[in-house]
Amino acid sequence: MPPRGPFRFWILALSASLGAALLWVISIGEVRIPPGDVIDVIFGNISRIDPRSVIVLSIRLPRALAASAVGAVLAGSGVVFQGVLLNPLAEPYTLGVATGAAFGASLAITLHLPFISPFAFGGGVGALGLVWILGHGGRESSSSTRLILAGVIVGSVLGAGITLIKALAGDQVGVIVLWLLGSFSLASWGDVGWSMASALLVLLLGLFWARDMDVISSGANPRSLGVDDRKAVGLLLFGCSLATAIAVSISGIIGFVGLVVPHLVRLVSGPSHGRLVPLSVLGGALLLLLSDTAARSFGELPVGVITALIGGPIFCFLLWRGR
């Protein structure tokens, strides 16, 4: 296990990098605002009616915070899913939450309904509930496998439903495709509140159940070590899936963050979930913040495209390194 010093170093380094990235991201754009002015706006030293305040407080700051919080949710949930499902390819979307959210959003877009996010959240929670009903139960030793299989089945059925909706959507199909690839262009302070609450939920769950995840992921018999694995796995998967449903309803589907970040963090933190969870939360926040900034610089390119272009090669490298 890595010594305590490096863990403190990485926590401080990632925290400082995230803070500096937030300041830099908010300051750049079509209208450049000096970092000093950004700080003055945040602390109320510049009038709220000043154009700089309007740009920072109404557009750039909520977008940056929402992107960071969603990245934290996805990466933190990725750690939890990989730990309790004993599957290095597990991610926050494993239980069909993303597909359910995409189905709800696609339906709302096609029917020209004014509120897409509530339908996306409802679709994600509905899919999670169905997966839970199908996969929860049976022998305790096979419950994780049953959940994964249920997630695959539900995701496949809902994926077919999305394809049907796109075929019937007409001129709305472009809107559906863009939503599916993720964006923070319409992020509001309400989105910031929900995404930050979700990130806090994932962080608290991960830290509180860190020892239990260490035992479960070790391959030992959890019950012999005093761990109620059925209860721990259920609470962790349900809590992180709920947080993911909220995140997806805000941003759309953003791939690779929850898959790649935990593997990268393991290179410097080791397998201990007490270290993996907070470092992954910070790493995910930083990665998605910078990815959204890159997407914004290319004329509002869907952020999911950027994360795929970054995450795909990184994951290939990790696979090659671990062969």
Secondary structure, DSSP 8 states (H G I E B T S, - for coil): ---HHHHHHHHHHHHHHHHHHHHHHHH-SSS---HHHHHHHHTT-S-TTSHHHHHIIIIIHHHHHHHHHHHHHHHHHHHHHHHHTT-TT--TTTTSHHHHHHHHHHHHHHTT-S-HHHHHHHHHHHHHHHHHHHHS-S-GGGHHHHHHHHHHHHHHHHHHHHHHHHHH-GGGHHHHHHHHH---TT--HHHHHHHHHHHHHHHHHHHHTHHHHHHHHHTS-GGGGT--HHHHHHHHHHHHHHHHHHHHHHH----SHHHHHHHHHHHHH-S-HHHHHHHHHHHHHHHHHHHHHHHHHTTS--HHHHHHHHHHHHHHHHHHHT-
